[in-house]
C-alpha cells in the first residue's frame, strides 16, 4: 500500500510538472525568435524572400501553430507571394532521433486545404525532399498573381508538387501536376472585343531537371476554346531571362464564333494556317519578353 501511495505521489508530481511546463511554454513561447529562424531559413533558400506571421505558438502534443503566415518578396512586399490563414508544423519525432530533419505541414490558404512534408538529411547543402498537396485553392484570392499578370484569374486549383535534391552534388529536381477547374481569365483591357476567356478546365504536368522545366502536358478545355501546350523553359539565374521553347495548338469552338462574330473575318485571313480547325503556334524569347507566333 505504501509503495502504491508513493507511486501515486510521484505520478501526481510528474503530471503537475508537465502541466506547469506546458502552461509556461504556452505563455512564454519565444514567438519572435522562431519567426526569425523561419525567416532566415526561407532567405537562405531564396535571398529575395522573407517571412512574417501575425502570431505563432506551440501546438500540443508537439508542433507549431502559425496564424496569417506570409512569404513576401523583399522587392515587392504587397501583396505577399504566399499567404496562409493558418498552418500547423509538426516534427516527426522518430526521424529527428535518427538525425534527420522531417516535419509535417497542414493548413488553410486561399479558402483551400494544404498538406505537406519536408524531409532533409545532413547539412543544409545535402539531400532534401518536399511534398505539397493542395485542394480547391481559390485562385481569385491570390492577389500576387493578379498583380504580376495585371489580369484577373478565377477558379479552383488543386494538385501535387514534389521538389528536392538527392545529394549536395546533384541539381534540384521536381514534378508538378496541377488542375484548375471553373476558371476564367478576365482581361484588364478587352482585346478584339474579348473581355474574358473561359478556362473551364486546365490540366498541367511539368517536371524540373538539370535546370530545365519540361512541360509534357498543358491542356485547356473551355466552352469557347480548346488549347494545348508542350515544350521547355531553360532556367536562368535571372528568372526573366529564362528561355522559352514552347509550341501548341489553339482551336476556337462554335461558341466562340457565336459570341465574337467580328473575329471571324480576322481569322479568315489565317486560313492557310488552319489544320482540322486548329491553329498552331510557338512561344519563344524569354519569360520577361515572350514572343508569340502562329505557324
QUIUR-V243584 format. One record per backbone hydrogen bond with DSSP energy under -0.5 kcal/mol. NH is the residue of the N-H (numbers start at 1). CO is the residue of the C=O. If there is no record, write none. Layout:
nh->NH co->CO
nh->NH co->CO
This chain:
nh->5 co->1
nh->6 co->2
nh->7 co->3
nh->8 co->4
nh->9 co->5
nh->10 co->6
nh->11 co->7
nh->12 co->8
nh->13 co->9
nh->14 co->10
nh->15 co->11
nh->16 co->12
nh->17 co->13
nh->18 co->14
nh->19 co->15
nh->20 co->16
nh->21 co->17
nh->22 co->18
nh->23 co->19
nh->24 co->20
nh->25 co->21
nh->26 co->22
nh->27 co->23
nh->28 co->24
nh->31 co->29
nh->34 co->30
nh->35 co->31
nh->36 co->32
nh->37 co->33
nh->38 co->34
nh->39 co->35
nh->40 co->36
nh->41 co->37
nh->42 co->38
nh->43 co->39
nh->44 co->40
nh->45 co->41
nh->46 co->42
nh->49 co->46
nh->50 co->72
nh->52 co->70
nh->54 co->67
nh->54 co->68
nh->55 co->67
nh->57 co->65
nh->59 co->63
nh->64 co->89
nh->65 co->57
nh->66 co->64
nh->66 co->87
nh->67 co->55
nh->68 co->85
nh->69 co->84
nh->70 co->52
nh->71 co->82
nh->72 co->50
nh->72 co->70
nh->73 co->76
nh->74 co->48
nh->81 co->71
nh->82 co->71
nh->84 co->69
nh->85 co->108
nh->86 co->108
nh->87 co->66
nh->88 co->106
nh->89 co->64
nh->90 co->104
nh->92 co->102
nh->93 co->91
nh->96 co->92
nh->97 co->93
nh->98 co->94
nh->98 co->95
nh->99 co->96
nh->100 co->95
nh->101 co->120
nh->102 co->100
nh->103 co->118
nh->104 co->90
nh->105 co->116
nh->106 co->88
nh->107 co->114
nh->108 co->86
nh->109 co->112
nh->112 co->109
nh->113 co->135
nh->114 co->107
nh->115 co->133
nh->116 co->105
nh->117 co->131
nh->118 co->103
nh->119 co->129
nh->120 co->101
nh->121 co->127
nh->122 co->99
nh->126 co->123
nh->128 co->165
nh->129 co->119
nh->130 co->163
nh->131 co->117
nh->132 co->161
nh->133 co->115
nh->134 co->159
nh->135 co->113
nh->137 co->157
nh->138 co->110
nh->139 co->137
nh->139 co->155
nh->141 co->138
nh->142 co->139
nh->143 co->141
nh->145 co->142
nh->146 co->142
nh->147 co->143
nh->148 co->144
nh->149 co->145
nh->150 co->146
nh->152 co->186
nh->153 co->151
nh->154 co->184
nh->156 co->181
nh->157 co->137
nh->158 co->179
nh->159 co->134
nh->160 co->177
nh->161 co->132
nh->162 co->175
nh->163 co->130
nh->164 co->173
nh->165 co->128
nh->170 co->167
nh->173 co->164
nh->174 co->208
nh->175 co->162
nh->176 co->206
nh->177 co->160
nh->178 co->204
nh->179 co->158
nh->180 co->202
nh->181 co->156
nh->182 co->200
nh->183 co->199
nh->184 co->154
nh->185 co->197
nh->186 co->152
nh->186 co->184
nh->187 co->185
nh->187 co->195
nh->191 co->194
nh->192 co->190
nh->194 co->191
nh->195 co->193
nh->197 co->185
nh->199 co->183
nh->201 co->221
nh->202 co->180
nh->203 co->219
nh->204 co->178
nh->205 co->217
nh->206 co->176
nh->207 co->214
nh->208 co->174
nh->209 co->212
nh->212 co->209
nh->213 co->233
nh->214 co->207
nh->214 co->212
nh->215 co->213
nh->215 co->231
nh->216 co->205
nh->216 co->214
nh->217 co->205
nh->219 co->203
nh->220 co->227
nh->221 co->201
nh->222 co->225
nh->226 co->251
nh->227 co->220
nh->228 co->249
nh->229 co->218
nh->230 co->247
nh->231 co->215
nh->232 co->245
nh->233 co->213
nh->234 co->243
nh->235 co->211
nh->235 co->233
nh->239 co->237
nh->241 co->238
nh->242 co->239
nh->243 co->234
nh->244 co->285
nh->245 co->232
nh->246 co->283
nh->247 co->230
nh->248 co->281
nh->249 co->228
nh->250 co->279
nh->251 co->226
nh->253 co->224
nh->256 co->253
nh->257 co->253
nh->258 co->254
nh->259 co->255
nh->260 co->256
nh->263 co->260
nh->264 co->261
nh->265 co->261
nh->266 co->262
nh->267 co->263
nh->268 co->264
nh->269 co->265
nh->269 co->266
nh->270 co->267
nh->271 co->268
nh->273 co->270
nh->274 co->271
nh->275 co->278
nh->278 co->275
nh->279 co->250
nh->280 co->273
nh->281 co->248
nh->282 co->293
nh->283 co->246
nh->284 co->291
nh->286 co->289
nh->287 co->242
nh->288 co->240
nh->291 co->284
nh->293 co->282
nh->295 co->280
